[in-house]
Amino acid sequence: MSGLLRTIASRAAPALRSSTVTQRANLFTRPAKDKVGLMETTIGFTLFSVAILGPAGWILAHLEDYKKKE
C-alpha cells in the first residue's frame, strides 16, 4: 500500500508545485514622502477600533435577545 501512495505522491507533487503563483512584496526602504499627522492617526485608530470592537460590542449588548427561544 505504501508503494502505491509513493507512486501517487511522486506523480502528483510536481503537478501541484508547478501551479503555485510566486508573489513578491513591494518593499520601499526610504522614508515616507509626507508625515502622518495627529488627526489622520486618530481617525485611523478610531476606525480600526470600531471595525474590530463594534461587532463584538453589539453581540454583547444584545446577548439576552440571542438567548431567547422563539
PyMOL Python script that loads the backbone (N, CA, C, O; Angstrom):
from pymol import cmd

cmd.read_pdbstr("""\
ATOM      1  N   MET A   1       0.824  -1.197   0.000  1.00  0.00           N
ATOM      2  CA  MET A   1       0.000   0.000   0.000  1.00  0.00           C
ATOM      3  C   MET A   1       0.864   1.255   0.000  1.00  0.00           C
ATOM      4  O   MET A   1       0.535   2.233  -0.671  1.00  0.00           O
ATOM      5  N   SER A   2       1.993   1.234   0.766  1.00  0.00           N
ATOM      6  CA  SER A   2       2.845   2.420   0.811  1.00  0.00           C
ATOM      7  C   SER A   2       3.506   2.677  -0.541  1.00  0.00           C
ATOM      8  O   SER A   2       3.770   3.828  -0.890  1.00  0.00           O
ATOM      9  N   GLY A   3       3.779   1.606  -1.316  1.00  0.00           N
ATOM     10  CA  GLY A   3       4.338   1.776  -2.652  1.00  0.00           C
ATOM     11  C   GLY A   3       3.369   2.506  -3.570  1.00  0.00           C
ATOM     12  O   GLY A   3       3.777   3.330  -4.388  1.00  0.00           O
ATOM     13  N   LEU A   4       2.097   2.201  -3.432  1.00  0.00           N
ATOM     14  CA  LEU A   4       1.063   2.870  -4.225  1.00  0.00           C
ATOM     15  C   LEU A   4       0.977   4.344  -3.853  1.00  0.00           C
ATOM     16  O   LEU A   4       0.860   5.204  -4.726  1.00  0.00           O
ATOM     17  N   LEU A   5       1.035   4.633  -2.558  1.00  0.00           N
ATOM     18  CA  LEU A   5       0.982   6.022  -2.110  1.00  0.00           C
ATOM     19  C   LEU A   5       2.202   6.808  -2.586  1.00  0.00           C
ATOM     20  O   LEU A   5       2.086   7.970  -2.978  1.00  0.00           O
ATOM     21  N   ARG A   6       3.377   6.166  -2.550  1.00  0.00           N
ATOM     22  CA  ARG A   6       4.588   6.834  -3.049  1.00  0.00           C
ATOM     23  C   ARG A   6       4.470   7.146  -4.539  1.00  0.00           C
ATOM     24  O   ARG A   6       4.865   8.226  -4.981  1.00  0.00           O
ATOM     25  N   THR A   7       3.939   6.227  -5.299  1.00  0.00           N
ATOM     26  CA  THR A   7       3.780   6.435  -6.740  1.00  0.00           C
ATOM     27  C   THR A   7       2.822   7.590  -7.016  1.00  0.00           C
ATOM     28  O   THR A   7       3.089   8.438  -7.867  1.00  0.00           O
ATOM     29  N   ILE A   8       1.716   7.615  -6.297  1.00  0.00           N
ATOM     30  CA  ILE A   8       0.740   8.696  -6.483  1.00  0.00           C
ATOM     31  C   ILE A   8       1.345  10.028  -6.061  1.00  0.00           C
ATOM     32  O   ILE A   8       1.170  11.038  -6.741  1.00  0.00           O
ATOM     33  N   ALA A   9       2.059  10.029  -4.934  1.00  0.00           N
ATOM     34  CA  ALA A   9       2.658  11.266  -4.438  1.00  0.00           C
ATOM     35  C   ALA A   9       3.746  11.769  -5.374  1.00  0.00           C
ATOM     36  O   ALA A   9       3.859  12.974  -5.597  1.00  0.00           O
ATOM     37  N   SER A  10       4.546  10.865  -5.922  1.00  0.00           N
ATOM     38  CA  SER A  10       5.627  11.301  -6.811  1.00  0.00           C
ATOM     39  C   SER A  10       5.085  11.879  -8.120  1.00  0.00           C
ATOM     40  O   SER A  10       5.717  12.745  -8.726  1.00  0.00           O
ATOM     41  N   ARG A  11       3.925  11.405  -8.552  1.00  0.00           N
ATOM     42  CA  ARG A  11       3.333  11.942  -9.779  1.00  0.00           C
ATOM     43  C   ARG A  11       2.525  13.212  -9.514  1.00  0.00           C
ATOM     44  O   ARG A  11       2.447  14.083 -10.380  1.00  0.00           O
ATOM     45  N   ALA A  12       1.927  13.327  -8.335  1.00  0.00           N
ATOM     46  CA  ALA A  12       1.082  14.480  -8.030  1.00  0.00           C
ATOM     47  C   ALA A  12       1.892  15.681  -7.560  1.00  0.00           C
ATOM     48  O   ALA A  12       1.503  16.822  -7.812  1.00  0.00           O
ATOM     49  N   ALA A  13       3.019  15.442  -6.878  1.00  0.00           N
ATOM     50  CA  ALA A  13       3.788  16.542  -6.294  1.00  0.00           C
ATOM     51  C   ALA A  13       4.284  17.543  -7.335  1.00  0.00           C
ATOM     52  O   ALA A  13       4.104  18.743  -7.124  1.00  0.00           O
ATOM     53  N   PRO A  14       4.900  17.125  -8.452  1.00  0.00           N
ATOM     54  CA  PRO A  14       5.337  18.141  -9.434  1.00  0.00           C
ATOM     55  C   PRO A  14       4.185  18.931 -10.037  1.00  0.00           C
ATOM     56  O   PRO A  14       4.329  20.118 -10.328  1.00  0.00           O
ATOM     57  N   ALA A  15       3.058  18.285 -10.224  1.00  0.00           N
ATOM     58  CA  ALA A  15       1.908  18.991 -10.783  1.00  0.00           C
ATOM     59  C   ALA A  15       1.388  20.038  -9.801  1.00  0.00           C
ATOM     60  O   ALA A  15       0.972  21.123 -10.205  1.00  0.00           O
ATOM     61  N   LEU A  16       1.414  19.712  -8.531  1.00  0.00           N
ATOM     62  CA  LEU A  16       0.947  20.666  -7.529  1.00  0.00           C
ATOM     63  C   LEU A  16       1.936  21.814  -7.358  1.00  0.00           C
ATOM     64  O   LEU A  16       1.527  22.957  -7.154  1.00  0.00           O
ATOM     65  N   ARG A  17       3.214  21.525  -7.439  1.00  0.00           N
ATOM     66  CA  ARG A  17       4.226  22.577  -7.279  1.00  0.00           C
ATOM     67  C   ARG A  17       4.256  23.532  -8.463  1.00  0.00           C
ATOM     68  O   ARG A  17       4.519  24.720  -8.274  1.00  0.00           O
ATOM     69  N   SER A  18       4.001  23.067  -9.653  1.00  0.00           N
ATOM     70  CA  SER A  18       4.119  23.925 -10.830  1.00  0.00           C
ATOM     71  C   SER A  18       2.984  24.940 -10.924  1.00  0.00           C
ATOM     72  O   SER A  18       3.132  25.955 -11.605  1.00  0.00           O
ATOM     73  N   SER A  19       1.867  24.695 -10.265  1.00  0.00           N
ATOM     74  CA  SER A  19       0.733  25.594 -10.384  1.00  0.00           C
ATOM     75  C   SER A  19       0.744  26.711  -9.342  1.00  0.00           C
ATOM     76  O   SER A  19      -0.175  27.529  -9.309  1.00  0.00           O
ATOM     77  N   THR A  20       1.760  26.756  -8.499  1.00  0.00           N
ATOM     78  CA  THR A  20       1.798  27.801  -7.481  1.00  0.00           C
ATOM     79  C   THR A  20       2.174  29.133  -8.106  1.00  0.00           C
ATOM     80  O   THR A  20       2.931  29.189  -9.075  1.00  0.00           O
ATOM     81  N   VAL A  21       1.644  30.185  -7.548  1.00  0.00           N
ATOM     82  CA  VAL A  21       1.901  31.527  -8.032  1.00  0.00           C
ATOM     83  C   VAL A  21       2.943  32.162  -7.123  1.00  0.00           C
ATOM     84  O   VAL A  21       2.798  32.157  -5.901  1.00  0.00           O
ATOM     85  N   THR A  22       3.975  32.697  -7.716  1.00  0.00           N
ATOM     86  CA  THR A  22       5.004  33.347  -6.929  1.00  0.00           C
ATOM     87  C   THR A  22       4.592  34.785  -6.672  1.00  0.00           C
ATOM     88  O   THR A  22       4.347  35.550  -7.604  1.00  0.00           O
ATOM     89  N   GLN A  23       4.517  35.146  -5.389  1.00  0.00           N
ATOM     90  CA  GLN A  23       4.140  36.501  -5.020  1.00  0.00           C
ATOM     91  C   GLN A  23       5.364  37.229  -4.507  1.00  0.00           C
ATOM     92  O   GLN A  23       6.172  36.672  -3.763  1.00  0.00           O
ATOM     93  N   ARG A  24       5.488  38.476  -4.913  1.00  0.00           N
ATOM     94  CA  ARG A  24       6.602  39.286  -4.453  1.00  0.00           C
ATOM     95  C   ARG A  24       6.054  40.540  -3.804  1.00  0.00           C
ATOM     96  O   ARG A  24       5.165  41.198  -4.344  1.00  0.00           O
ATOM     97  N   ALA A  25       6.591  40.862  -2.648  1.00  0.00           N
ATOM     98  CA  ALA A  25       6.150  42.054  -1.938  1.00  0.00           C
ATOM     99  C   ALA A  25       6.911  43.265  -2.456  1.00  0.00           C
ATOM    100  O   ALA A  25       8.098  43.179  -2.772  1.00  0.00           O
ATOM    101  N   ASN A  26       6.223  44.385  -2.538  1.00  0.00           N
ATOM    102  CA  ASN A  26       6.872  45.631  -2.909  1.00  0.00           C
ATOM    103  C   ASN A  26       7.332  46.326  -1.635  1.00  0.00           C
ATOM    104  O   ASN A  26       6.511  46.856  -0.886  1.00  0.00           O
ATOM    105  N   LEU A  27       8.617  46.326  -1.389  1.00  0.00           N
ATOM    106  CA  LEU A  27       9.159  46.940  -0.193  1.00  0.00           C
ATOM    107  C   LEU A  27       9.922  48.206  -0.584  1.00  0.00           C
ATOM    108  O   LEU A  27      10.693  48.217  -1.542  1.00  0.00           O
ATOM    109  N   PHE A  28       9.688  49.257   0.174  1.00  0.00           N
ATOM    110  CA  PHE A  28      10.392  50.507  -0.045  1.00  0.00           C
ATOM    111  C   PHE A  28      11.180  50.823   1.213  1.00  0.00           C
ATOM    112  O   PHE A  28      10.644  50.743   2.319  1.00  0.00           O
ATOM    113  N   THR A  29      12.440  51.177   1.057  1.00  0.00           N
ATOM    114  CA  THR A  29      13.286  51.400   2.219  1.00  0.00           C
ATOM    115  C   THR A  29      13.485  52.868   2.550  1.00  0.00           C
ATOM    116  O   THR A  29      14.106  53.189   3.563  1.00  0.00           O
ATOM    117  N   ARG A  30      12.981  53.757   1.730  1.00  0.00           N
ATOM    118  CA  ARG A  30      13.157  55.172   2.059  1.00  0.00           C
ATOM    119  C   ARG A  30      12.003  55.685   2.907  1.00  0.00           C
ATOM    120  O   ARG A  30      10.935  55.073   2.944  1.00  0.00           O
ATOM    121  N   PRO A  31      12.212  56.798   3.582  1.00  0.00           N
ATOM    122  CA  PRO A  31      11.147  57.340   4.445  1.00  0.00           C
ATOM    123  C   PRO A  31       9.925  57.767   3.637  1.00  0.00           C
ATOM    124  O   PRO A  31       9.990  57.934   2.419  1.00  0.00           O
ATOM    125  N   ALA A  32       8.820  57.939   4.340  1.00  0.00           N
ATOM    126  CA  ALA A  32       7.582  58.353   3.688  1.00  0.00           C
ATOM    127  C   ALA A  32       7.722  59.756   3.115  1.00  0.00           C
ATOM    128  O   ALA A  32       8.510  60.560   3.613  1.00  0.00           O
ATOM    129  N   LYS A  33       6.964  60.046   2.077  1.00  0.00           N
ATOM    130  CA  LYS A  33       7.032  61.372   1.459  1.00  0.00           C
ATOM    131  C   LYS A  33       6.453  62.439   2.382  1.00  0.00           C
ATOM    132  O   LYS A  33       7.018  63.523   2.526  1.00  0.00           O
ATOM    133  N   ASP A  34       5.323  62.120   3.004  1.00  0.00           N
ATOM    134  CA  ASP A  34       4.671  63.064   3.919  1.00  0.00           C
ATOM    135  C   ASP A  34       4.549  62.428   5.284  1.00  0.00           C
ATOM    136  O   ASP A  34       4.369  61.217   5.406  1.00  0.00           O
ATOM    137  N   LYS A  35       4.649  63.260   6.317  1.00  0.00           N
ATOM    138  CA  LYS A  35       4.465  62.759   7.669  1.00  0.00           C
ATOM    139  C   LYS A  35       2.975  62.557   7.921  1.00  0.00           C
ATOM    140  O   LYS A  35       2.142  63.315   7.424  1.00  0.00           O
ATOM    141  N   VAL A  36       2.654  61.531   8.694  1.00  0.00           N
ATOM    142  CA  VAL A  36       1.269  61.267   9.052  1.00  0.00           C
ATOM    143  C   VAL A  36       0.943  62.139  10.252  1.00  0.00           C
ATOM    144  O   VAL A  36       1.629  62.091  11.273  1.00  0.00           O
ATOM    145  N   GLY A  37      -0.107  62.935  10.121  1.00  0.00           N
ATOM    146  CA  GLY A  37      -0.480  63.872  11.164  1.00  0.00           C
ATOM    147  C   GLY A  37      -1.243  63.224  12.304  1.00  0.00           C
ATOM    148  O   GLY A  37      -1.643  62.062  12.238  1.00  0.00           O
ATOM    149  N   LEU A  38      -1.431  64.011  13.349  1.00  0.00           N
ATOM    150  CA  LEU A  38      -2.141  63.531  14.524  1.00  0.00           C
ATOM    151  C   LEU A  38      -3.598  63.214  14.194  1.00  0.00           C
ATOM    152  O   LEU A  38      -4.131  62.213  14.674  1.00  0.00           O
ATOM    153  N   MET A  39      -4.248  64.044  13.391  1.00  0.00           N
ATOM    154  CA  MET A  39      -5.656  63.830  13.046  1.00  0.00           C
ATOM    155  C   MET A  39      -5.819  62.552  12.216  1.00  0.00           C
ATOM    156  O   MET A  39      -6.754  61.785  12.446  1.00  0.00           O
ATOM    157  N   GLU A  40      -4.934  62.320  11.267  1.00  0.00           N
ATOM    158  CA  GLU A  40      -5.010  61.097  10.457  1.00  0.00           C
ATOM    159  C   GLU A  40      -4.800  59.857  11.311  1.00  0.00           C
ATOM    160  O   GLU A  40      -5.480  58.849  11.125  1.00  0.00           O
ATOM    161  N   THR A  41      -3.864  59.929  12.241  1.00  0.00           N
ATOM    162  CA  THR A  41      -3.602  58.806  13.141  1.00  0.00           C
ATOM    163  C   THR A  41      -4.813  58.529  14.018  1.00  0.00           C
ATOM    164  O   THR A  41      -5.203  57.376  14.201  1.00  0.00           O
ATOM    165  N   THR A  42      -5.410  59.589  14.560  1.00  0.00           N
ATOM    166  CA  THR A  42      -6.586  59.433  15.423  1.00  0.00           C
ATOM    167  C   THR A  42      -7.751  58.823  14.655  1.00  0.00           C
ATOM    168  O   THR A  42      -8.419  57.916  15.153  1.00  0.00           O
ATOM    169  N   ILE A  43      -7.995  59.311  13.457  1.00  0.00           N
ATOM    170  CA  ILE A  43      -9.083  58.762  12.629  1.00  0.00           C
ATOM    171  C   ILE A  43      -8.817  57.296  12.303  1.00  0.00           C
ATOM    172  O   ILE A  43      -9.728  56.471  12.370  1.00  0.00           O
ATOM    173  N   GLY A  44      -7.593  56.971  11.955  1.00  0.00           N
ATOM    174  CA  GLY A  44      -7.241  55.585  11.637  1.00  0.00           C
ATOM    175  C   GLY A  44      -7.456  54.645  12.800  1.00  0.00           C
ATOM    176  O   GLY A  44      -8.063  53.585  12.641  1.00  0.00           O
ATOM    177  N   PHE A  45      -6.956  55.027  13.991  1.00  0.00           N
ATOM    178  CA  PHE A  45      -7.141  54.189  15.174  1.00  0.00           C
ATOM    179  C   PHE A  45      -8.610  54.055  15.543  1.00  0.00           C
ATOM    180  O   PHE A  45      -9.054  52.982  15.954  1.00  0.00           O
ATOM    181  N   THR A  46      -9.361  55.132  15.399  1.00  0.00           N
ATOM    182  CA  THR A  46     -10.786  55.091  15.730  1.00  0.00           C
ATOM    183  C   THR A  46     -11.531  54.137  14.796  1.00  0.00           C
ATOM    184  O   THR A  46     -12.337  53.327  15.253  1.00  0.00           O
ATOM    185  N   LEU A  47     -11.269  54.227  13.509  1.00  0.00           N
ATOM    186  CA  LEU A  47     -11.960  53.351  12.556  1.00  0.00           C
ATOM    187  C   LEU A  47     -11.587  51.889  12.755  1.00  0.00           C
ATOM    188  O   LEU A  47     -12.451  51.015  12.672  1.00  0.00           O
ATOM    189  N   PHE A  48     -10.307  51.609  13.017  1.00  0.00           N
ATOM    190  CA  PHE A  48      -9.908  50.232  13.280  1.00  0.00           C
ATOM    191  C   PHE A  48     -10.570  49.706  14.550  1.00  0.00           C
ATOM    192  O   PHE A  48     -11.017  48.559  14.585  1.00  0.00           O
ATOM    193  N   SER A  49     -10.637  50.528  15.586  1.00  0.00           N
ATOM    194  CA  SER A  49     -11.259  50.106  16.838  1.00  0.00           C
ATOM    195  C   SER A  49     -12.741  49.802  16.642  1.00  0.00           C
ATOM    196  O   SER A  49     -13.247  48.797  17.142  1.00  0.00           O
ATOM    197  N   VAL A  50     -13.430  50.674  15.912  1.00  0.00           N
ATOM    198  CA  VAL A  50     -14.861  50.451  15.664  1.00  0.00           C
ATOM    199  C   VAL A  50     -15.067  49.203  14.818  1.00  0.00           C
ATOM    200  O   VAL A  50     -15.994  48.431  15.062  1.00  0.00           O
ATOM    201  N   ALA A  51     -14.206  49.002  13.824  1.00  0.00           N
ATOM    202  CA  ALA A  51     -14.355  47.842  12.945  1.00  0.00           C
ATOM    203  C   ALA A  51     -14.109  46.532  13.685  1.00  0.00           C
ATOM    204  O   ALA A  51     -14.743  45.521  13.381  1.00  0.00           O
ATOM    205  N   ILE A  52     -13.198  46.540  14.652  1.00  0.00           N
ATOM    206  CA  ILE A  52     -12.875  45.308  15.364  1.00  0.00           C
ATOM    207  C   ILE A  52     -13.778  45.116  16.576  1.00  0.00           C
ATOM    208  O   ILE A  52     -14.296  44.020  16.789  1.00  0.00           O
ATOM    209  N   LEU A  53     -13.973  46.161  17.372  1.00  0.00           N
ATOM    210  CA  LEU A  53     -14.722  46.034  18.613  1.00  0.00           C
ATOM    211  C   LEU A  53     -16.223  46.252  18.445  1.00  0.00           C
ATOM    212  O   LEU A  53     -17.001  45.822  19.296  1.00  0.00           O
ATOM    213  N   GLY A  54     -16.642  46.906  17.374  1.00  0.00           N
ATOM    214  CA  GLY A  54     -18.058  47.190  17.161  1.00  0.00           C
ATOM    215  C   GLY A  54     -18.940  45.949  17.112  1.00  0.00           C
ATOM    216  O   GLY A  54     -19.915  45.876  17.860  1.00  0.00           O
ATOM    217  N   PRO A  55     -18.638  44.972  16.263  1.00  0.00           N
ATOM    218  CA  PRO A  55     -19.481  43.774  16.214  1.00  0.00           C
ATOM    219  C   PRO A  55     -19.509  43.002  17.538  1.00  0.00           C
ATOM    220  O   PRO A  55     -20.551  42.487  17.942  1.00  0.00           O
ATOM    221  N   ALA A  56     -18.357  42.927  18.204  1.00  0.00           N
ATOM    222  CA  ALA A  56     -18.325  42.223  19.491  1.00  0.00           C
ATOM    223  C   ALA A  56     -19.178  42.957  20.519  1.00  0.00           C
ATOM    224  O   ALA A  56     -19.889  42.323  21.299  1.00  0.00           O
ATOM    225  N   GLY A  57     -19.113  44.276  20.527  1.00  0.00           N
ATOM    226  CA  GLY A  57     -19.936  45.057  21.447  1.00  0.00           C
ATOM    227  C   GLY A  57     -21.417  44.902  21.159  1.00  0.00           C
ATOM    228  O   GLY A  57     -22.227  44.839  22.084  1.00  0.00           O
ATOM    229  N   TRP A  58     -21.775  44.840  19.893  1.00  0.00           N
ATOM    230  CA  TRP A  58     -23.176  44.661  19.504  1.00  0.00           C
ATOM    231  C   TRP A  58     -23.702  43.322  20.014  1.00  0.00           C
ATOM    232  O   TRP A  58     -24.802  43.245  20.562  1.00  0.00           O
ATOM    233  N   ILE A  59     -22.915  42.280  19.830  1.00  0.00           N
ATOM    234  CA  ILE A  59     -23.339  40.950  20.284  1.00  0.00           C
ATOM    235  C   ILE A  59     -23.486  40.931  21.800  1.00  0.00           C
ATOM    236  O   ILE A  59     -24.467  40.401  22.322  1.00  0.00           O
ATOM    237  N   LEU A  60     -22.512  41.507  22.514  1.00  0.00           N
ATOM    238  CA  LEU A  60     -22.593  41.517  23.973  1.00  0.00           C
ATOM    239  C   LEU A  60     -23.766  42.362  24.469  1.00  0.00           C
ATOM    240  O   LEU A  60     -24.388  42.016  25.473  1.00  0.00           O
ATOM    241  N   ALA A  61     -24.075  43.458  23.786  1.00  0.00           N
ATOM    242  CA  ALA A  61     -25.193  44.306  24.203  1.00  0.00           C
ATOM    243  C   ALA A  61     -26.536  43.617  23.973  1.00  0.00           C
ATOM    244  O   ALA A  61     -27.493  43.897  24.696  1.00  0.00           O
ATOM    245  N   HIS A  62     -26.634  42.736  23.002  1.00  0.00           N
ATOM    246  CA  HIS A  62     -27.886  42.059  22.663  1.00  0.00           C
ATOM    247  C   HIS A  62     -27.855  40.582  23.027  1.00  0.00           C
ATOM    248  O   HIS A  62     -28.580  39.782  22.435  1.00  0.00           O
ATOM    249  N   LEU A  63     -27.031  40.218  23.986  1.00  0.00           N
ATOM    250  CA  LEU A  63     -26.874  38.820  24.357  1.00  0.00           C
ATOM    251  C   LEU A  63     -28.172  38.212  24.881  1.00  0.00           C
ATOM    252  O   LEU A  63     -28.472  37.055  24.588  1.00  0.00           O
ATOM    253  N   GLU A  64     -28.929  38.963  25.637  1.00  0.00           N
ATOM    254  CA  GLU A  64     -30.198  38.448  26.166  1.00  0.00           C
ATOM    255  C   GLU A  64     -31.198  38.166  25.053  1.00  0.00           C
ATOM    256  O   GLU A  64     -31.990  37.228  25.147  1.00  0.00           O
ATOM    257  N   ASP A  65     -31.161  38.979  24.001  1.00  0.00           N
ATOM    258  CA  ASP A  65     -32.063  38.734  22.862  1.00  0.00           C
ATOM    259  C   ASP A  65     -31.699  37.433  22.148  1.00  0.00           C
ATOM    260  O   ASP A  65     -32.579  36.724  21.659  1.00  0.00           O
ATOM    261  N   TYR A  66     -30.408  37.122  22.088  1.00  0.00           N
ATOM    262  CA  TYR A  66     -29.974  35.906  21.413  1.00  0.00           C
ATOM    263  C   TYR A  66     -30.294  34.662  22.238  1.00  0.00           C
ATOM    264  O   TYR A  66     -30.448  33.575  21.683  1.00  0.00           O
ATOM    265  N   LYS A  67     -30.393  34.812  23.546  1.00  0.00           N
ATOM    266  CA  LYS A  67     -30.675  33.671  24.419  1.00  0.00           C
ATOM    267  C   LYS A  67     -32.138  33.250  24.349  1.00  0.00           C
ATOM    268  O   LYS A  67     -32.458  32.097  24.639  1.00  0.00           O
ATOM    269  N   LYS A  68     -33.019  34.149  23.975  1.00  0.00           N
ATOM    270  CA  LYS A  68     -34.448  33.835  23.938  1.00  0.00           C
ATOM    271  C   LYS A  68     -34.749  32.850  22.816  1.00  0.00           C
ATOM    272  O   LYS A  68     -34.251  32.974  21.697  1.00  0.00           O
ATOM    273  N   LYS A  69     -35.581  31.864  23.153  1.00  0.00           N
ATOM    274  CA  LYS A  69     -36.021  30.908  22.125  1.00  0.00           C
ATOM    275  C   LYS A  69     -37.439  31.293  21.711  1.00  0.00           C
ATOM    276  O   LYS A  69     -38.337  31.403  22.546  1.00  0.00           O
ATOM    277  N   GLU A  70     -37.619  31.491  20.439  1.00  0.00           N
ATOM    278  CA  GLU A  70     -38.958  31.871  19.955  1.00  0.00           C
ATOM    279  C   GLU A  70     -39.484  30.852  19.001  1.00  0.00           C
ATOM    280  O   GLU A  70     -40.595  31.001  18.491  1.00  0.00           O
TER     281      GLU A  70
END
""", "prot")
cmd.dss("prot")
cmd.show_as("cartoon", "prot")
cmd.util.cbc("prot")
cmd.orient("prot")
